[in-house]
Amino acid sequence: MKHEPIPGITPAPAWRRRWCVEVLTGLPPAILATLGAIRLWTDTEHPGWWLQGAMFVSFWMILACVFKVFLALRSDNDETPDRALDGIRAAMHVLHAATAQACGIAPGRVSQHLRVTFHRVVPPLEAPTHIEQVVNYVGGNRNGAGRTFSVSTGLTGAAVRTNQPHLLSSAAGSDEEHRRELVVTWGYTATQARERLPGRYSALAVPIGDGPGHLPIAVVYFDSDLRGLFDEPGAYQAIMALCDGVNHYIHERYRP
């Protein structure tokens, strides 16, 4: 099985798609073969079987080129960012439901109280500067895909820099106090702190790596408006075990 890096949500440019490569490599020989057949058609000095052979080769190369481009188009359509991320999206839904169960959130209130999403580390992995949210939040208003964040701030940035889980459990008495906490403790700018969804007093960022001891290639992010949601040791360990399962999947499916 071929392993690919975790894709972003922006489609690859045309010149990087398989159909474009097949056109660029297959079309010129087909054109040359066709021109050769036309040249023999007007040249009476060569025997007729030369023309027949040239026409057969020309037809064969054109047919092969069209067939290869068709297969490449199908392959490209199967590997669009939306489809390539289906496995991660499904994993986040399972993780969301299992985390809610582990944390004791009442059924029917899960989407309101818990959000989960997945960020990829934008290459180069050896010296990353940003992460990209590649799927919408599961829970909450289910948005956010396509946003990028610096690895120099926040829980997710700390998880990438240290390759360790990071937990936020705020005791702030108000959203304003919580925003100050984000600036002082987690390195947010005042603007970044204001842009965060208010009232998320519990958060957890868990790095995902390509095997033991390797650089992180992604981060799973949880947040909640319930205070201390991830503090209980049993719930925390359950979440770590669930993320380990996600880690195994990412290791099998994607590789930088």
N, C-alpha and C positions, 0 to 999 in steps of 0.2 A: 504493500500500500504506500502510495506517495504521500509524504507529509508536507504540509504547507503552513507558513506562518498564519497567525490569526488575521483575517482580513479586516480592513476598515469598512465603513458603510458606503464610501464613495466608490462607484464603479471604476474599474481600471480604464485608462485611456485606450483608444482603439488600437494603437500600435503595439500594445502589450497583450492583446487578445489573440487567441489561437487562429481565428478566422483570418485575421489580418496577416499573420505569419504565413499561413497556407496560400493566401492570394499572392503575396510578395515572392514566395519561393516557387509556386507552381505555375503562375500565369506566364512569366517570361519564356520558359521552355516551350509551353504550349503555343505561344505566339510565334516563336521561331520555327517550330515544326509546321505550323500552318503556312507561314511565309515560304518555307521550303517546298511544300506541296504546291502552292500557287506558282512558284518559280518553275517547277517541273512541268506543270500544266501547260505553260507557254513555251517550254523548251522541247523541240522535236528531235533533238540529238540523242536523247536517252530513251531506253526501251520503256514500254508501257508499264511493265511490272514495277519499275522504279516509282512511277507516279502512284500506283496502287499501294505500294508499301508506304510511301510518304503520307498518303491520305489516311491509311490505317493508323500509323503512328500519331499523326496529328489528332485524329478523332479520339484515340485512346488517351492521349495526354490531356485533352480538353475534358473528357469524361472523368478522368481520374482527379483532375483539379477541382471540378465542380463537386464531386463526391467528397473529397477531403475538406473542402470549405463547408459543405453541408454538415459533416460530422463535427467540425470545429465549432460551428455555430451552435449546435446542440450541446456540445460540451461547455461552451461559454455560458449558455443559458442556464445550465445546471449548476454553474459555479458563480452565479451572481452573488454579490454580498448578502442579499436577503436570504437566499437559499443556503449559502455557505455557513450562515450563522444560525440556521434552524436548530442545530444540536445544542448550541449554547443557550438559545432562547428556551428550549424545552427544559434544559437543566436548571435554569433560573426559576421556572414555574415549580418544578419539583422541590428545589431548595427553599422557595418561599413557603410552600405548604408544610414541609417538614420542619422548618425553623419555627413557624407559628405554633406547631404542635409541641415542639420542644420547649418553647417559651411560655406555653400555657395561654395563648391568646384565644379568646372565645370565638367559636365559629360564627361567621357572619360579620365579624369585626376585623378580620385579618387584613383585608385590603386597606382599611382605614388606618390601622396602626403600624403596619410593617411594609417596607419597601426593600426590594433587592434588585441589584443590577450588576453588570459586568463591564469592566474596562480592559481594553488591551493596552499594553505598553507599545507606544509608537516607536518603531526602529529609528536609530540603532539601539539594540538592547544593551550593548556594552556601555553606552553613555546616554541613557534616555533623558529627555527633557519634558516629555508630555505623555499623558495617557488619553485614550479616546473611549468614550462610552459607546459601545457598539450595539447594545440592545436597549430598548425602552425599559423603564422600571416595571417590575412586576409588583403590583400594589400601587396605591396612591393614584395619581392621574395618568400613569402609564406613558410618560413621555421621557425626553432627555437624550435619545440616541443621536449621535453625531457631535456631541459637545466634547471639547478637549479641555484638559486641566494640566497645570504645571505639576511636576513631581516635587517641586520645592515647597508646596503648601499642602495642608490638610491631612486627613487620615490616610487617604489613598496614596498621596505622595510619600508619606512616611513609610507606608507598607512597601512601596517600591524601593525606596532608598535603603531600608534596613532588611528587607526580605523577611519581615516578621509581622504577625497580626498586630493591629493597633485598635484599642477600644476607647471610645469616648462615652463617659457616663456623667452627664452634667447635673450639678446641683443648683444651677442658676435659677434665680427666682423670677426672671422675666426674660423675654426675647432679647431686650437690649443688653442685659447682663450676659446672656449667652453669646451674643455677637462679640462682646468685648473678650470673652473667654476664647473664642475662636481666633481672634487677632493675637492675643498675648500667648496662648498656649500652642496653637496649631499653625501659626504663621500666615494666616489669612490677612489680606489687606482689608481695610474698612469696607471698600466697595464689594469685594468678594463675600465678606460676611453678610452684607445686606442682601446680596443676591441669593443666598441660600434660602431654602424653604424654611420658614420660621417654625419653631416648636419641635424640632427634631433633637430631642435631648439625649437620645441614645444612638450610637453609631458604632459600626465595626467594619474594618477593612482587612481582608485576608488575602495575602499574595498567592498567586498561582505560578508555579515554576515548571520548567521542563526537566523534571527529575531532581533527585536530591543534590543539594549543593549548587544548583545552577541558578542563573540569574532569573528574577521574576519576569514573566512574559504577560501577566494579567493580574487583575485585582477584582475580587468579589466584594461588593459594598452593600452593607445593610444599614438602614436607619429606621428610627421609630419615634413617635411622640410619647411613648410610654417610658417613664424614667426607670433607669436601671434594668432595662429589659434583658440585656446580655450579661449582667453581672453574676447571676446565679451560676456556680461552677458546673452543675449538671447541664444546664442549657448551653453554656459556653463550650463545653467539651463535645456536646452533640453537634453543635454548629461546626466545630473544627473537623469532626469526623465526616460530616456532610461535604464540607469543602475539600476534604481529602479525596472523596469520590469524584468531585468535579475536576480536581487536579489530575487524577488518573485518566479521565476522559480527555482532557486537554492534551495530556502527554501522548495519548494514542492518536488523537485526531490531527493535532497541529504540532509542528516542530519548526523552529526558526532555522 
